[in-house]
Amino acid sequence: MTTHPTPPPPSLQAPPPPPLPANIDIHPVSVELDDPSGIRNVTCRGALLKYRLRVRTFTYTSSIIIHLFHFFIHLVPTPILARMSAAATPRPPPLPTRTPSTLSVSELIPVETALENLNNAAVELAKTGDHITFSTVLDLHTTKAYNRYTFAEQDKFLQGLEVLFEQNSELASDIAWDTIPLLLKFAAIQVDRESEDAEDQKAVVVRANLLLDSCATVGNSKEVFLVITGRIKNLDFRATEDEDPDMEDDDDDDETGVTAPKQRFSPTALATAKILLRLLVMVQKRLKMNTPSKFLASSLMGLLSMTTKASRSLLTTPLCDIMDQIIEFVTSLTPDMKSSDPDVPIQVKLIQAFITHGIEAFLTLPGDNATMIGWSSAWDKKIRPEKVVPKHGTGGGHAHPGLPGLENAQDKLAVGEVLVAFLTLSDAVDMDLESLLQTCLNANIEENEEPEGPEEPGSPTAPTSAEEIPLSYVGSLLLFAGKLSRKVLKGEDLSPLQLKIFPEHANLTSKYLPEGVEGSVIDALVFIGSWIIRHNKKEGDIAELGNIPSEDDDFFLYLQKYSALSATSSEPDLRALTFLHVTTMLHLNPREELRLAFIKDTLEHCPFEALKAAIIGYLKDEVLAASREKSAESIFFSPLILDSLLLNLFPDYEEELLKRPLRDGWVRFNEAYSTISATANLYYLLWANDELRNTLSVARPDWTAEIQRRWVDIIKKAVALFKSASAVDSTGDADLKKEIQSSSIDLEMLSYLLDRLDEIRQQKS
């Protein structure tokens, strides 16, 4: 027979509560909700279901607080009551103004006593059906168990909860939604396999997960659904101070939108995410809905939030694990595409929107965490296998915080599998190349903001038509590139896809290439442009240029965007492929004067030395192409080309390098090094190639003397000056000396090239 604690002494007995005002009703109320499932008159226990607020706010009536206080008094063990009685005054203590979750007993009670208290509470409150009060009591004891019990005691406590819920099925069902947050922290415990109580830790995790599964199975499906989706949406993967005391404050990153590289993530949050996704699968199957799109919108918004946060925080392997779970769940929600149900188009558009926003979050990150799949590299390997240079070690690839690149084939495979899962899901909801291309061409990037989905089913903001649901423009481009790459590598017929450089690819370029874009967006655009221009011919097909703009500036602007990328992209492969795209485009333009004007204008006005170096590379390719074609009429195969570009190719650096203070001269030399090196290589080629030397009249004494005076001699003097300043026995600025010494290899390479140039010029003159 159950024994009850001794009743409180008279000194602690509170007077009866005052009568309630006529307009106050503390009983459960029935509220008409906008109910997607068609179920009306849902008992929401003081509208808590609607707002997911717990009664432990103690604001709904003072009467409940008084009765709850009486109940706690009955549960407190007798020794504690005695001590409380000794210090008591005739008047009852003031009612607490804080929430019950902060109330605590000064001494830790044994697990057996805690379970006895819970069982007594279940019996007492079952008479009135006051399950919310029991939920408050349960919160108090579970918090105490998690914070102060050993793992063995926690396991025993959870066993007791299992028995209690089995014996009180109605109670278990009614508070399942409120029990899930209490159990999550037990289920997500990180087991220390080296610990002496590792087995107890495992037992706690297993038992807590079983209890969570039971809550998802027996609880009110809509209540449980709301709790799970809310937790999914608000889950933060960043490590807490308890998990990583040395972590830096990342609040500034949130404000600026820049993700810190190598950001530590929380293993507990990762485990929680996997548990929540499992529970979401279980409860989603139980939902009975007249309008599934409203619940689907809530699910997908939470999952999209999780995808975005996971992509910013997790390393490649755990991220791909989470993404696999998410995509698998969304795939299970795909409706019958042939159904005539008017809600199906909304469901389909919701899934399409999730795919585009999800793939954007997965493949695009700012700054050092920019990501790249390698569509352009795969295409180039297919059409130019002879140009493939084997890679050794790790290199470019999809990167995530803490991982500068995909370190091994396993990571690359995992990323590829997630992308394939996205593509497969997009096929299931009829996202074809033509529709995606149209979305991209119609994109208005400046107005494209992340849509705010409904907080919960039945929200007034829930979509009522498919047209209300926007796709991600960036995600649509990435999805288009992924689908196109898959078809191209399989050799499928793509003739129905009518794409030209002008106007389609130029349109995409103007929309998707603002300043600062990195990673997969550039990869996608370079791949699409390269495929357009070269899918019929390895060297490029002039027919694929389309309608070349009548205004030269439009053509120049297109080339300048990719020229800048070829000089500044952080990915070596992407720099090379972007350079190849620009040279192909430039060479295919039938107007030689326009090509020369582009080269001359960039060398004369561009402030970026790296871009000037790239332009000199374009010039070299144009000269070699004209040489192969033996075109006597080509300006690139005549002395006119060097005469017109003499001042641009060989500027007088004397004032900038030799007449300035040493540090200023070194800074300017460092800036111009890439251009100087590119010019020296071109000049060496013109002297070393007999055909070019003769046809372009490179050996003309007056022309050679001018270049020697205004460029070669000055560069050699500057190199000698800087090498002397970096000598071991030199005096002067110690910091400058270290800077120059760190660039000694560059100085030696340029010095060697200039010496070789002098030798070959003397031989061929």
C-alpha positions in Angstrom: 0.0 0.0 0.0 1.3 3.4 -0.9 2.3 5.6 2.0 1.8 9.3 1.8 4.0 12.0 3.4 2.9 13.4 6.7 0.5 16.4 6.2 2.1 19.8 6.8 1.8 21.3 10.3 -0.8 24.0 10.9 1.8 26.7 10.7 2.3 25.9 7.0 -1.3 25.4 6.1 -2.5 28.2 3.8 -5.9 29.7 4.0 -8.3 28.6 1.3 -7.9 30.5 -2.0 -10.1 33.4 -2.6 -13.0 32.9 -5.0 -12.2 33.4 -8.6 -13.6 36.3 -10.5 -16.6 35.4 -12.7 -14.6 35.9 -15.9 -11.9 33.4 -14.9 -12.1 29.8 -15.9 -9.3 27.5 -14.8 -10.7 24.4 -16.5 -9.5 23.2 -19.9 -11.2 25.2 -22.6 -12.3 24.2 -26.1 -11.0 26.6 -28.7 -11.8 26.7 -32.4 -8.5 26.6 -34.3 -7.8 26.8 -37.9 -7.2 23.1 -38.0 -5.6 21.7 -41.2 -6.6 18.2 -40.3 -10.2 19.0 -40.1 -10.4 18.2 -36.4 -12.3 20.9 -34.5 -12.9 21.7 -30.9 -9.4 20.7 -29.8 -8.9 20.8 -26.1 -5.8 23.0 -25.8 -5.5 23.3 -22.1 -5.7 27.1 -21.6 -4.6 27.7 -25.2 -1.2 26.3 -24.4 -1.4 24.0 -27.5 -1.8 27.0 -29.7 1.1 28.9 -28.3 3.2 26.0 -27.0 3.6 27.8 -23.6 3.9 25.8 -20.4 1.7 26.4 -17.4 4.9 26.9 -15.4 4.8 30.6 -16.3 2.4 30.8 -13.3 0.5 33.7 -14.9 -2.8 32.2 -15.9 -4.4 32.2 -12.4 -3.3 32.7 -8.8 -5.5 29.9 -7.7 -3.5 27.2 -9.5 -0.3 28.5 -7.9 -1.8 28.1 -4.4 -3.1 24.6 -5.1 0.3 23.7 -6.6 2.0 25.0 -3.5 -0.2 22.8 -1.4 0.6 19.8 -3.5 4.4 20.3 -3.2 4.0 20.6 0.6 2.4 17.1 0.6 5.3 15.7 -1.5 8.1 17.1 0.6 9.6 14.4 3.0 8.9 14.8 6.7 12.4 15.7 7.9 12.5 18.6 5.5 9.0 19.7 6.7 10.2 19.7 10.3 13.1 22.1 9.5 10.7 24.2 7.5 8.2 24.3 10.4 10.8 25.4 12.9 11.6 28.5 10.9 8.0 29.2 9.8 5.9 32.1 10.8 2.1 32.0 11.3 1.7 33.5 7.8 2.4 31.4 4.8 5.5 32.3 2.8 5.0 34.5 -0.2 4.2 32.7 -3.5 7.1 32.3 -5.9 7.1 34.7 -8.9 9.6 32.5 -10.8 8.7 29.5 -12.9 8.5 26.0 -11.4 11.5 24.9 -13.5 13.7 27.1 -11.3 12.3 25.8 -8.0 14.5 23.3 -6.3 14.9 21.3 -3.1 18.0 22.2 -1.2 18.9 18.6 -0.7 19.2 15.9 -3.4 16.4 13.3 -2.9 17.1 9.7 -3.7 15.9 8.4 -7.1 13.5 6.1 -5.4 11.9 9.1 -3.6 11.7 11.0 -6.8 9.9 8.2 -8.6 7.6 7.8 -5.6 6.7 11.5 -5.8 6.0 11.2 -9.5 3.8 8.1 -9.0 1.9 9.8 -6.2 1.5 12.9 -8.4 0.2 10.8 -11.3 -2.4 9.1 -9.1 -3.6 12.4 -7.4 -3.8 14.4 -10.6 -5.4 11.6 -12.6 -8.5 12.2 -10.5 -8.8 15.8 -12.0 -7.1 15.2 -15.3 -4.6 17.9 -14.4 -1.8 16.6 -16.5 -0.2 19.9 -17.0 0.6 20.2 -13.3 2.2 16.7 -13.6 4.3 18.0 -16.5 5.6 20.7 -14.2 6.5 18.2 -11.5 8.2 16.0 -14.1 10.2 18.9 -15.3 11.5 19.6 -11.8 12.6 16.0 -11.2 14.1 15.4 -14.7 16.2 18.5 -14.4 17.4 17.4 -11.0 18.1 13.9 -12.4 20.1 15.2 -15.3 22.2 17.7 -13.4 22.9 15.7 -10.2 22.3 12.0 -10.5 24.9 9.6 -11.6 24.4 7.8 -14.9 23.4 4.6 -13.0 20.8 6.7 -11.1 19.6 8.4 -14.3 19.1 4.9 -15.9 17.1 3.9 -12.9 15.1 7.1 -13.1 14.3 6.6 -16.8 13.3 3.0 -16.1 10.8 4.3 -13.5 9.4 6.7 -16.1 8.9 3.8 -18.5 6.8 2.0 -15.9 4.9 5.1 -14.9 3.9 5.9 -18.5 3.0 2.2 -19.2 0.6 2.3 -16.1 -0.8 5.8 -17.0 -1.3 5.6 -20.8 -3.6 8.6 -20.9 -1.1 10.7 -19.0 1.7 9.6 -21.3 -0.3 10.5 -24.3 -1.4 13.9 -23.0 2.1 15.2 -21.9 4.2 13.5 -24.7 4.6 16.9 -26.4 6.1 18.4 -23.2 8.1 15.3 -22.3 10.2 15.3 -25.5 12.3 18.4 -24.6 13.0 16.9 -21.1 14.2 13.6 -22.6 16.3 15.0 -25.5 19.2 16.0 -23.2 19.4 12.4 -21.9 19.2 10.9 -25.4 21.9 13.2 -26.8 24.5 12.4 -24.1 28.0 11.9 -25.6 29.2 8.5 -24.3 32.7 8.5 -23.0 33.9 5.0 -24.0 37.0 5.3 -21.7 34.9 6.1 -18.6 34.3 3.6 -15.9 30.5 4.1 -16.2 30.4 4.0 -20.0 27.9 1.1 -19.9 25.6 3.2 -17.7 25.9 6.1 -20.1 25.0 3.9 -23.0 22.0 2.6 -21.1 20.8 6.1 -20.4 21.0 7.0 -24.1 19.2 3.9 -25.2 16.4 4.2 -22.6 15.9 7.9 -23.3 15.6 7.2 -27.0 13.1 4.5 -26.4 11.0 6.9 -24.3 11.2 9.5 -27.1 10.1 7.0 -29.6 7.2 6.2 -27.4 6.3 9.9 -27.1 6.3 10.2 -30.8 4.1 7.1 -31.1 1.5 7.7 -28.4 1.4 11.4 -28.1 -1.1 13.8 -29.8 0.4 13.8 -33.3 -0.1 17.5 -33.9 1.2 18.6 -30.5 4.3 16.4 -30.9 4.8 17.6 -34.5 4.8 21.2 -33.4 7.4 20.6 -30.7 9.7 18.6 -32.9 9.6 21.1 -35.8 10.1 24.0 -33.4 13.2 22.2 -31.9 14.5 21.5 -35.4 14.1 25.1 -36.5 15.9 26.5 -33.5 18.7 24.0 -33.1 22.2 25.6 -33.0 25.1 23.4 -34.1 27.8 25.7 -32.7 29.7 24.5 -29.7 28.8 25.9 -26.3 31.3 27.2 -23.8 30.9 24.1 -21.7 31.8 21.9 -24.7 34.6 24.2 -25.9 35.9 26.7 -23.3 38.5 28.1 -25.8 35.9 28.9 -28.5 35.9 32.4 -29.8 32.8 34.6 -29.8 31.1 34.2 -33.1 28.4 36.8 -32.6 30.0 39.2 -35.1 29.9 36.4 -37.7 26.1 36.2 -37.4 25.8 40.0 -37.9 28.1 40.2 -40.9 27.0 37.0 -42.5 30.6 35.8 -42.7 31.2 32.3 -41.4 34.4 31.7 -39.5 36.6 29.0 -40.9 37.2 25.9 -38.7 34.3 26.8 -36.5 33.8 24.1 -33.8 30.5 22.4 -33.7 28.5 20.8 -30.8 28.5 16.9 -30.8 25.4 17.1 -28.6 23.6 19.3 -31.1 24.5 16.9 -33.9 23.2 13.9 -31.9 20.0 15.9 -31.1 19.5 16.7 -34.8 19.6 13.1 -35.7 17.1 12.2 -32.9 14.7 15.0 -34.0 14.8 13.8 -37.6 14.0 10.3 -36.5 11.1 11.5 -34.4 9.8 13.7 -37.2 9.7 10.7 -39.5 7.7 8.8 -36.9 5.1 11.5 -36.2 4.7 12.7 -39.8 3.3 9.2 -40.6 0.6 9.6 -37.9 -0.7 13.0 -39.0 -4.1 12.9 -40.6 -4.6 16.1 -42.6 -7.1 17.6 -45.0 -4.6 20.1 -46.2 -1.1 18.5 -45.9 0.6 21.5 -47.5 0.2 23.5 -44.2 2.0 20.9 -42.2 4.5 20.3 -45.0 5.3 24.1 -45.0 6.1 23.9 -41.3 8.3 20.8 -41.6 10.3 22.1 -44.6 10.9 25.5 -43.0 12.3 23.8 -39.9 14.4 21.5 -42.1 15.7 24.4 -44.2 16.8 26.2 -41.0 18.6 23.1 -39.9 20.3 22.7 -43.3 21.5 26.3 -43.3 23.0 26.1 -39.8 24.5 22.7 -40.4 26.2 23.8 -43.6 27.8 26.7 -41.7 29.0 24.7 -38.7 29.5 21.0 -39.5 32.4 19.3 -41.1 31.9 17.3 -44.3 31.1 13.9 -43.0 28.6 14.8 -40.3 27.0 17.4 -42.6 26.4 14.8 -45.3 24.9 12.4 -42.8 22.4 15.0 -41.7 21.6 16.0 -45.3 21.0 12.3 -46.2 18.5 12.0 -43.4 16.8 15.3 -44.3 16.5 14.5 -48.1 15.3 11.0 -47.3 12.5 12.4 -45.2 11.5 15.0 -47.7 11.5 12.3 -50.4 9.0 10.3 -48.4 6.6 13.3 -48.5 6.5 13.6 -52.3 2.8 13.5 -53.4 1.4 11.6 -56.3 2.1 13.9 -59.2 -0.9 12.6 -61.1 -3.4 13.4 -58.3 -6.2 15.8 -59.0 -6.2 17.1 -55.4 -5.9 20.9 -55.5 -3.5 20.8 -52.6 -0.9 18.7 -54.5 0.5 21.7 -56.6 1.2 23.5 -53.4 3.0 20.5 -51.9 5.1 20.1 -55.0 6.1 23.7 -55.1 7.0 23.6 -51.4 9.3 20.7 -52.1 10.8 22.4 -55.1 11.5 25.5 -53.0 13.1 23.4 -50.3 15.4 21.7 -52.9 16.6 25.0 -54.3 17.1 26.7 -50.9 18.6 23.6 -49.5 21.1 23.1 -52.3 22.1 26.8 -52.0 22.8 26.4 -48.3 24.7 23.2 -48.9 26.9 24.5 -51.7 27.5 28.2 -51.0 29.2 29.7 -48.1 30.9 33.1 -47.8 34.6 33.8 -47.5 37.0 31.0 -46.7 34.3 28.4 -46.6 33.3 28.8 -50.3 32.4 25.4 -51.8 32.8 23.9 -55.3 31.7 20.6 -56.8 33.8 20.8 -59.9 31.3 20.7 -62.8 33.6 22.8 -65.0 36.6 20.5 -64.3 34.6 17.3 -65.1 33.4 18.8 -68.4 36.9 19.9 -69.4 38.3 16.4 -68.7 35.6 14.9 -70.9 36.3 17.1 -74.0 40.1 17.6 -73.4 41.4 14.4 -71.8 44.9 15.0 -73.2 45.1 18.2 -71.1 44.4 16.6 -67.7 47.3 17.0 -65.3 47.3 14.3 -62.6 46.9 15.7 -59.1 48.9 14.6 -56.1 47.8 15.2 -52.5 44.8 17.1 -51.5 43.5 20.1 -53.4 40.5 22.0 -54.5 37.1 20.6 -53.8 34.1 21.1 -51.7 35.2 22.8 -48.5 33.5 23.2 -45.1 34.4 24.9 -41.9 37.5 23.2 -40.4 38.2 21.5 -43.7 40.2 23.5 -46.3 39.2 21.0 -49.0 37.9 17.6 -49.5 40.7 15.7 -47.9 39.9 12.2 -49.2 37.9 10.3 -51.7 35.4 9.4 -49.0 34.5 13.0 -48.4 34.1 13.7 -52.1 31.9 10.6 -52.5 29.7 11.8 -49.6 29.2 15.2 -51.1 28.5 13.7 -54.5 25.9 11.4 -53.0 24.1 14.3 -51.3 24.1 16.1 -54.6 22.7 13.0 -56.4 20.0 12.8 -53.7 19.0 16.4 -54.4 18.9 15.7 -58.2 16.8 12.6 -57.7 14.3 14.4 -55.5 14.1 17.2 -58.1 13.3 14.6 -60.8 10.5 13.3 -58.6 8.8 16.8 -58.5 9.3 17.5 -62.2 12.1 20.1 -62.1 13.5 19.9 -65.6 16.3 21.8 -67.3 13.9 24.1 -69.3 11.9 25.2 -66.3 15.0 25.8 -64.2 16.7 27.8 -67.0 13.6 30.0 -67.3 13.7 30.6 -63.5 17.4 31.6 -63.7 16.9 33.9 -66.7 13.9 35.6 -64.9 15.8 35.9 -61.6 15.8 39.2 -59.8 18.7 38.6 -57.4 18.4 41.9 -55.5 14.8 41.1 -54.4 15.4 37.5 -53.7 15.1 37.1 -50.0 14.7 34.0 -48.0 10.9 33.3 -47.6 9.5 33.3 -44.1 7.4 30.2 -43.7 4.5 29.7 -41.3 5.4 29.2 -37.6 2.9 26.4 -37.4 0.1 24.8 -39.4 -3.0 27.0 -39.8 -0.9 30.2 -39.6 -2.3 33.0 -41.7 1.0 33.1 -43.6 0.7 29.5 -44.8 0.7 29.4 -48.7 -2.6 29.2 -50.3 -1.3 28.7 -53.9 1.8 27.4 -55.6 2.5 30.9 -57.1 3.1 32.3 -53.6 6.1 30.0 -53.0 9.4 31.4 -54.4 12.3 29.3 -55.5 15.9 30.2 -54.6 17.5 31.8 -57.7 21.0 30.7 -56.7 19.8 27.3 -55.8 18.0 27.0 -59.2 21.3 27.9 -61.0 23.2 25.2 -59.0 20.5 22.7 -59.6 20.5 23.5 -63.3 24.3 23.0 -63.5 24.0 19.7 -61.6 21.3 18.4 -63.9 23.2 19.6 -67.0 26.4 18.1 -65.9 24.8 14.7 -65.2 23.3 14.6 -68.7 26.4 15.8 -70.4 28.7 13.3 -68.7 26.2 10.5 -69.7 26.2 11.7 -73.3 22.5 12.4 -73.4 21.0 14.4 -76.2 20.5 18.1 -75.2 19.6 19.6 -78.6 16.2 20.8 -77.3 18.0 23.0 -74.9 18.6 26.2 -76.9 21.4 28.2 -75.2 23.8 30.7 -76.6 26.4 32.9 -75.1 24.5 36.0 -76.2 22.0 36.7 -74.8 21.4 33.7 -72.4 24.8 33.2 -70.8 25.5 36.9 -70.7 22.2 37.3 -68.9 23.1 34.7 -66.3 26.5 36.3 -65.9 25.1 39.8 -65.2 22.6 38.4 -62.7 24.8 35.9 -60.8 28.3 37.5 -60.8 28.3 40.4 -58.5 31.6 41.3 -56.8 32.7 38.8 -54.2 31.0 35.7 -55.5 33.0 32.5 -54.9 32.8 28.7 -55.2 30.0 26.8 -56.8 28.2 29.8 -58.4 31.3 30.5 -60.4 31.9 26.9 -61.1 28.3 26.6 -62.4 28.6 29.6 -64.7 32.0 28.7 -66.1 30.7 25.1 -66.8 27.5 26.4 -68.5 29.4 28.9 -70.6 32.1 26.4 -71.6 29.5 23.8 -72.5 27.6 26.3 -74.7 30.7 27.3 -76.6 32.4 24.0 -76.9 29.8 21.2 -76.9 30.0 20.9 -80.7 33.7 21.6 -81.1 36.6 21.2 -78.7 38.2 24.5 -79.7 34.8 26.3 -79.7 32.1 27.1 -82.2 31.5 30.6 -83.4 27.9 29.8 -84.0 27.4 29.3 -80.3 28.2 32.9 -79.6 24.7 33.8 -80.7 23.8 37.4 -81.3 27.0 39.3 -80.5 26.1 42.7 -79.0 26.4 45.6 -81.4 27.8 47.6 -78.6 31.5 46.7 -77.9 31.1 47.6 -74.3 28.6 44.8 -73.7 31.1 42.3 -75.1 33.9 43.8 -73.1 31.9 43.7 -69.9 31.2 40.0 -70.3 34.9 39.3 -70.9 36.0 41.5 -68.0 33.9 39.6 -65.5 35.6 36.3 -66.3 39.0 37.9 -66.8 38.8 39.2 -63.2 37.9 35.7 -62.0 40.8 34.1 -63.9 43.1 36.4 -62.0 41.6 36.4 -58.6 39.7 33.1 -58.0 41.0 31.1 -55.0 40.7 27.8 -56.9 43.6 27.0 -59.3 41.4 24.8 -61.5 38.8 27.5 -61.7 41.3 30.1 -62.6 42.7 28.0 -65.5 39.2 27.1 -66.8 38.0 30.7 -66.6 41.1 31.8 -68.5 40.4 29.2 -71.1 36.8 30.4 -71.4 37.9 34.0 -72.0 40.5 33.2 -74.5 38.1 31.0 -76.4 35.4 33.7 -76.4 37.9 36.4 -77.4 39.4 34.3 -80.3 35.9 33.4 -81.7 34.9 37.0 -82.1 35.4 37.6 -85.8 36.4 41.3 -85.3 40.2 41.4 -84.8 40.1 45.1 -84.0 37.7 44.5 -81.2 39.9 41.8 -79.7 43.0 44.1 -79.9 41.0 46.9 -78.4 40.0 44.8 -75.5 43.6 43.8 -74.8 44.9 47.3 -75.2 42.2 48.9 -73.1 42.7 46.5 -70.2 46.5 47.0 -70.2 46.1 50.7 -70.3 43.3 51.3 -67.8 43.0 48.2 -65.5 44.2 48.9 -62.0 44.7 45.2 -61.1 48.1 43.8 -62.0 46.9 40.2 -61.8 44.3 41.0 -64.5 46.9 42.7 -66.6 49.0 39.5 -66.4 46.0 37.5 -67.6 45.5 39.8 -70.5 49.1 39.4 -71.6 48.3 35.6 -71.6 45.4 36.3 -73.9 47.7 38.2 -76.2 50.1 35.4 -76.3 47.3 32.9 -77.2 46.1 35.2 -80.0 49.6 35.5 -81.4 50.1 31.7 -81.3 46.7 31.1 -82.9 47.4 33.5 -85.8 50.8 31.8 -86.2 49.1 28.4 -86.5 46.6 29.7 -89.1 49.3 31.4 -91.1 47.0 34.3 -91.6 49.0 37.1 -93.4 46.2 39.5 -92.9 45.9 39.1 -89.2 47.1 42.0 -87.1 48.2 39.5 -84.5 50.7 38.0 -87.0 52.3 41.3 -88.0 54.7 43.9 -86.6 51.8 46.2 -86.0 50.7 44.2 -82.9 54.0 45.0 -81.0 54.1 48.6 -82.3 50.5 49.3 -81.0 51.2 47.7 -77.6 54.8 48.8 -77.0 54.0 51.4 -74.3 51.4 49.1 -72.6 53.5 46.0 -72.6 56.8 47.7 -71.6 56.1 50.7 -69.4 58.9 52.7 -67.9 59.2 51.6 -64.3 62.2 53.8 -63.4 60.2 56.3 -61.4 58.2 53.7 -59.5 61.0 51.2 -58.7 64.3 53.1 -58.6 63.6 56.7 -57.6 61.3 56.0 -54.7 62.4 55.1 -51.2 63.4 51.5 -51.0 60.3 50.3 -49.2 57.9 52.1 -51.6 59.8 50.7 -54.5 59.5 47.2 -53.1 55.8 47.5 -52.5 55.3 48.6 -56.1 57.5 45.8 -57.4 55.4 43.3 -55.4 52.2 44.7 -56.9 53.5 44.6 -60.5 55.4 41.3 -60.2 52.7 39.2 -62.0 52.6 41.6 -64.9 56.4 42.0 -65.2 56.8 38.2 -65.1 54.1 37.7 -67.8 55.7 40.3 -70.0 59.1 38.7 -69.6 57.7 35.3 -70.6 56.0 36.8 -73.7 59.1 38.7 -74.8 61.2 35.5 -74.3 58.7 33.5 -76.5 58.9 36.2 -79.3 62.7 35.9 -79.3 62.9 32.1 -79.0 60.4 31.3 -81.7 62.1 31.8 -85.1 58.8 32.3 -87.0 57.4 34.8 -84.6 60.7 36.7 -84.3 61.0 37.1 -88.1 57.3 37.7 -88.9 56.8 40.3 -86.1 60.2 41.9 -86.7 61.2 41.4 -83.1 64.9 41.8 -83.8 64.6 45.4 -85.2 67.5 47.3 -83.6 65.6 50.4 -82.9 62.7 48.5 -81.3 64.9 46.2 -79.3 67.0 49.1 -78.0 63.9 50.9 -76.9 62.7 47.9 -74.9 66.1 47.3 -73.4 66.4 50.9 -72.3 62.9 51.5 -70.9 62.1 48.1 -69.5 64.7 45.3 -69.4 67.6 47.3 -67.8 65.3 48.9 -65.2 63.8 45.6 -64.1 67.3 44.1 -63.8 68.5 47.0 -61.7 65.4 46.8 -59.5 66.0 43.1 -58.9 69.6 43.6 -58.1 68.7 46.4 -55.7 66.2 44.3 -53.8 68.5 41.3 -53.7 71.2 43.5 -52.3 68.9 44.8 -49.6 68.1 41.3 -48.5 71.7 40.2 -48.2 72.8 38.9 -44.8 75.3 41.7 -44.2 73.0 44.5 -45.3 71.8 47.2 -42.9 68.6 49.1 -42.9 64.9 48.2 -42.3 64.9 44.7 -40.7 61.3 44.1 -41.5 61.8 45.0 -45.1 64.8 42.7 -45.2 62.6 39.8 -44.0 59.9 40.6 -46.6 62.4 40.6 -49.5 64.0 37.4 -48.2 60.6 35.7 -48.1 60.2 36.5 -51.9 63.7 35.4 -52.8 62.5 32.6 -55.1 60.4 35.0 -57.1 63.4 37.4 -57.5 65.7 34.5 -58.5 63.2 33.2 -61.1 62.8 36.6 -62.7 66.6 37.3 -62.6 67.2 33.9 -64.3 64.5 34.7 -67.0 66.1 38.1 -67.8 69.6 36.5 -68.1 68.2 33.9 -70.5 66.6 36.7 -72.5 69.9 38.5 -72.8 71.6 35.3 -73.9 69.0 34.4 -76.6 68.9 38.0 -77.8 72.6 38.0 -78.3 72.4 34.6 -80.2 69.6 35.6 -82.5 70.5 39.2 -83.2 
